[in-house]
Amino acid sequence: MNKKKSINLQIFFDSLTRNAIDFLKKSVDELDKSPKYSVIHFCSAIELFFKARLLVEHWSLIVAKPENANLSKFQAGDFHSASMKETIKRLNNISGEKIENKAEQYFESVRNHRNKLIHFFHEKYIVKPDNLTLKEVIPEQYAAWFYLHLLLINQWKAIFKDYSEEIEKLNHLMQRHKKYLRAKYEEMKSAICKDKKNGIQYETCYFCSFDAAKVDDTYNPLFSCTCLICNMRSNFLVIACPECKTNIKVEDLGCGECQKCGFVSDVDFLLQELSPGRYYKEEPLEAYCGNCEYSAAPSAIPFDNSYLCLNCLELLDEPEHCGYCNELIAGHDLENSWIYGCIMCDGSLNWNRD
């Protein structure tokens, strides 16, 4: 890459990132008075952060059809950019950047909401917003920002390091949503207490920290929580302690501590307790998880009519074999795995690279 192109790409990256920051600020400012534009600007911010990340790989990847990309038109801004869904797909296939399935679902929810507001008339969004409208918008944005913020400060930290201070200011602004969530909790508190008296179990929500995550029986020993405040869903296992037989609540990363004897579970322990075994009739049963990309061991096991990852506790579709390394992978699109590989290999495209 020559010097001129390198400088231009840095300018484009900075422009995309600063636009994303600006749109997010506008989204927060407009939440009270104009939730319609808050949704639209919030979605634009997500898309711009994704495109800035993709630009680091190559400028043509943010063009809707990279095969028709033209540098002069790109520099002039005369091009159609890739959709959010396509951007996420390219980040996964080309950059090797895995976006969690759950996170992608929340991003997609924001995108669908934005599209409805752009293409269809909604009277409730042009008058002074009522509580019901805000209750629809706020949890959606809270959840999407939770996952976007994690990407920016962890997975993409090195790429967006020059904007870390502004990103943390944005995070502080987004905490304004907590005020609305607390008000919602106060409104629902009496109903939640009534549920508890009737034997319905609630857990503390991992995301918003309110004691409002209603527990549903999924398939014992797997249970699912849905927070009535922020709409976040999470799973947990309940399994007997091998030392004292007390029930242990196990959450992400296979972690759970016995409150009686102090035994601490991990993924290896869960595999020993719950896995049917690596092989049955010479066919592997356990698979690697394409959702959390845990690679220390094949952590996804057959569970009811699907697969369950004992690391991230997500239910996954039936696994498939990677077209290149033949490993069994669950929860991952392997359509082009011969070329791009999977979580366990780099595929044929990279096999002879240094």
N, C-alpha and C positions, 0 to 999 in steps of 0.2 A: 504494500500500500504506500503510495507516495505521500509526501508531506502535506500537500494541499488537501488530499482526500481525508487524511487523518485529522487535520484541523477542522474540516467541514463536519466530519462525523461527530467530533466532540461538541461542536456547536449545536448540531441537531439533537444530540443526547441531552445536552443542557436545556435546550428549548423544550423538549418533550417532558423532562423531569420537572422543570419549573412550571410548565402548564399544568401538570398533574397536581402539583402542590397548590397552585392557584385555584384550580377547580374544586379541590377538596375544601379549601378555606371557604369558598363561596357556598358550597353545599351546607356547611355547618351554619353559616350566617343566614341562609335562607330557610332553614328547617322550620322555624316558627311561623314565618309569614308566607312562605311559598314552598310547601313540601314538594310540589311538582318539579320545580327547578332544582330543588335539593337533590332529588332522585337522579335527574338528568345529569347534573354536574358531578355527582358522586360516581356514577357509572363511567363518565368520561375520564375521571381521575384514575380509576382502576385500569381502564384500557390504555391510558397513556403510560402508566408505570410499566405495564406489560410490554408495550412497544419499545420503551426505552431499554428495557432489559434485552429484548430481542435484537435491537439495533447493535448491541455490543458484538453479536455474532456476525451479522452482515446487514448492510442497509437494505438490501433487496428483500429480506425476510419480512419486513413490515408492509410490503406491497401486496395487495390482494392476490395478484398472479405474478410471483417472482420471475417466472420465465419470460414475462413481457416487461420486466423492470427496465427503466431508462434513467440513467444517472442524472442527466440534465433536467428531466421532468421531476425527478425526486428532489433535486436541489431547489427547483422552483415551486415545490409543493403541489405539482400537478399530477396527482395519482390517487387511486383508491386504495385505502389501507385495509389490512386484514381485519376480519372480525375478531371479537374477543375469543370466541371458541377456537378459531383457526390459530390465533396467536398462542393460546395455551397448548394446542396440539404441537405447534412448531417448537415451542420451548421444551416440550417433552421429547420429541423425536430428534431434534437437531442439536439443542443445547444440553440435553440430558437433565433438564430442570424439571423435577417431578412436582406437580401441584397436587396436593392431596385431593382425593375424590370428594371429601366433605367440603373442603374449601372451594373447589370448583363448583359445587352445587350452590353455594351461597353467592359466588360471583355471578353464576348463571341466573340466579333469582333476581339479582339487582338488574342485570341486563334485560330480562323479560319484563320487569316492572317499568324500566325506562322505555322500552319499545311500545308498551301499551299506552304510556302517557304521550308519546310522540305521535302515534298513529290514530289514537282514539280520543274522543272528547270525554273528560271526566269532570262533571260539575263540582264534585266535592273538593277538587284541587284548585278551583279558581276563586272560591270564597274563603273567608277566614277559616283556616283548618280547625276541625274539631278533634277531640281526643282520639276518636276511632281512627282518623286518618294518620295522626302521629303515631299511634300504636302499631300501625301497619308499616310505616317507614322506618321508625327508630330501631326496632330489633333487627331488621334486615341489614341496615347500615352498620349496626354495632357488630354483628356477626362477620360481615364481609371485611370490615376494617380490622377485626381481630386477626384474621388470617393474612391479610395484606401486610399488616404491620410486622407480623412474624417473618414474612418473606424478606421485607426490607431490612430488618435488623439482624437477621440470622443468615438465611440462605444467600441473600443478595447483599450482605453487609459490605463486602469489599467493593462492589460495583457502585453502590450509592453512598460510599463513605463521606464524600464531600458534602452530602446533604443531610448527614445524620442529625445535626442540630435542628434543622427545619422539620425533619421527620418526627423528632420527639416533641416539637411544638405542636405539630398536627395531632399527635397522639394525645397530648394534653387537651387540645380543642375537642377531640372526639369523646373525651371523658365527660363532656357536657351531656352526652346522651344518657349517662348514668343517672342524671337528675330526673329524667323522664321515666327511666326504668324503676327508680326508687318510688316515684309517685304511683306507678302502675302496681308495684308490689304492695304498697300501703292499701290500695283499693282492693286487692285480691287477698289480703292477709287473712281476713275473717273466713273466707271460703276455703282457704288452704287449711286453716285450723280445724274447720268443720270436717274436711276430708280426713285429716289425721285422726280425729276422734272416731271416725267410721272405719278406721283400719287401713286407709290408703297411705302408702309410704311415699315420703318425699326425701330428696337428698339436696345437699347444698350444690348449686350449679357451679361447675368449674369455671364458667366464663364470666357470669355477672355477679357471682358470690351470694346470691339470694337463696334462701331456703325454699326453693320453689320448683325444683326439678321433680316432676311426678314420675314415679316408677311404674313401668309396665312390665308384666311378665312377658318375656320373649320366648326363650326356650331354656328352661333351667339347665345349666347354671348361668346362662347369659340373661342379663336384664338390661332394659333400655330406659333412659330418663329423657323426658322432654320438659324443658324449662317453660313454665307458663309466663315468664317475664320476658326473656330474650329469644325464646323459640329454639334455643340450641338443643341439639340431641347428643347424647353420649351413652356409651355402653359400659357395663362393668360385669365382672364375674363374681360369683359367690362360691367359694370352694373351701372344703374342710382343711384345717391346719394339720399337717402330717404329724406334728408333735403332740398336740392336745385336743385335736378334733373340733376346736372352736372355728366358727365360720370366719373366713377372711374375705374382705372386699378387695378385689383386684381391679386396678384401673390401667391406664396407658402404660406401655413398656413392661407389662407383666408384673408391675409392682403392687404389692399388698403386704401389710404387716399385721401379724396376729396381735390383737390387743391384750391377749392373756399371757402368752409366753414369749412374744417378740420375734417369732419366726418371720422371715422376709421371703416372699416368693419372687421368682423371676421367670423369664420365658422358658428356660430349660426345665424348671420344675413343672410348669404348666404342660409342657410337651410330654413329660413323663406321666403326668396324671391323666391327661385328656386325649392324647394322640392314640389312634388305633395302631400306630406302628408305621415305620417308613415304607415298608413294602408289603404288598398283599398280592399273591399270585404273580410275583415278579414285576408288578407295576407300582411305581411310587404313588403314595397317597398324599403325603405332605408336600406342600408347594411353597415356593417363596412368595412373599407378598409384594405385589406391584403397587400397593397403596402407600405403605409406609417405607418400603424398600429396605426392610430389615434383612441383612445379608449374612448374619452370623450363623443362621440355621434356617431351614425351611419351616416357617412359623405358622403357615396357613394349613388348617386341618379340616377334614370333612365334618360338617356340622349341620344337622337336619338335612335340608335339600340344597345347601350351598356350602361355602367354606367360611371358616372363621380364622382370622389372624390373631394369634395369641399375644402379639406385640401391640398392635393398634386397636384390637378388639372390634374391627369392622367386619361386617358380613360381605363376602365377595362372591362373584360369579364363579362358575366351574372353571378350573384352571386349564391352560393350554400349554403345549410345549413350544419353547422358543424355536424359531425357524433356523437359528444359527447354532446355539450351544445345546439345544434340546432340553434345557432345564424346564421344570414344571413351574409355571408362574400363574398366580391368581390375581384378579383385580387389575389387569393391565392389558391394553390393546396391543396384540402381537401381530397385527396384520402385516406390518413391514419389518418384523423382527429379523429376518434374514439380512436386511440391509443395515438397520439401525441397532440391532441387538435388543437386549432386555436389561433388567437391573443387574444381571450377573455377567453380561458380556457386552462388547462394543459392536458386535455385528461385523458383516463382511466389509462394510465401508471403511472400517478403521483397522482391519486385521494386520495390514502391512505398514502401518504408520509407526514412527518412532515414539 
